[in-house]
Amino acid sequence: MKQSLFQITENVKLTENVMRMRLKGDTSAITASGQFINIKLDNLFLRRPISVCDCEGDTVTIIYKVVGKGTEQMAEMQSGTLDVLTGLGNGYNTSLSGEKPLLIGGGVGVPPMYLLAKKLISEGKQVSVILGFNTKNEVFYEEEFRALGCNVGVTTADGSHGTKGFVTALMQDADYTYTYSCGPEPMLKAVFAASKTSGQYSFEERMGCGFGACMGCSCKTVTGYKRICKEGPVLEKEEILW
């Protein structure tokens, strides 16, 4: 973990409620896809944890949904500096993926899949991605994944774009050796039940400190209690207890 000041270089809308922010600073502590950063905001006691979408050189990209005071405040920022904790969480282990990993992201669980896809492709893997949203107006990063060379499928709950239904609708006929997923817990449960292989699941929990000191985000696993911010947010399929 490292605490640094980052300069805001971009903060733009991707959809009505989803923003992309790019920050320039010391990214050396970010070592794996699936990790997150924790942002300090003026007049708010708790930092805001946001998954890393991309990290290249001295620039980290995050994508966040505007849902409350913290993200509303972030959405208004076009310049300035932010106090950021980086390199938080364990991230995804790509050594277990096999040759045909399947990446599954739902809503704001999509962003960490992007850096993971880049990593797997650099390792010579054949990457497929399923992106799940409620409706066409919420879809983002479909073309960015295609540009990486991924085989991309999109589902929307109302059928307004891609395949109608949830992400599991495209899992049935997919050819894959391993799964990686991130999204709301109901989606993770559905992926868990539908998957034919082992996999890694990134969980969302309310966090106090973000680095394991307060124990507020602990959850029970097969091997005992784990802190989502420290030993997680990524858990392997075999250790998960619903």
C-alpha positions, 0 to 999 in steps of 0.5 A: 500500500502506498499513499500519494497525491494524484493529479486529475487529468480527465473526468468524463461521462461514459453514460448518464451515471457512469464516469471515467477518471484518469489520475497521474501519479505514483502507480508503483504499488498497483501490481495486479488487476482486480486491486483497488484504490481508496480516495480521500474527499473533502469533508467526508470521513471515509475514503471511497474505494474504487476498482482500478480499470487500467494502469499504464505508466504513471496513469491510473484509470478508474470508472465509477457510478455516481450513487452518493455524496462521495461520487457526486463530489468526484463527478464535479472535479475537472482538475486538482489533486487527490490523496489516494491509497494505492495497491489495495487488495489482492487482485486476480491470479492469472496463472490459473486461467488455462488457455481460454479464460472467460471474464464476466463483469456486471455494471460497475463490475466491468472496469477491473475486467479491462486490466485483467483482459490486457494482462491475460492477452499479454500472456497469450491467452484467448480471452472471452468477455461477457458484459452485463447491464440493465439496458442499452443506455448503461452499456460502456467499454464494449468497443474497448474490449473488442479493441484489445482482441477479446471475444465480447458478448453483451447482455441487457436485462431488457433486451435493448442491446445484445442478448436479452437476459443476464450474463449466465445466458451467454455462459451456457454455450461458451467455451472456457477453461476458467472464469473471472468475475466481478459484479453485484452479489446476486450476479456472482451467485448466478455465475458460481452456479452456472460455471463449469470450471473453477474461478475467481470472484471479486466481492464488494463490501462496505469498507472503513479503512480499506487496508485491513485494520478495522476488520469491518469488511470481514466475511466467512470462508471455508478457511476462516474469516477473510477481510475483503479489503486485504485478503480479498476482494478476490476469492477463489470459487472453492473457498466461497461460502454463500 
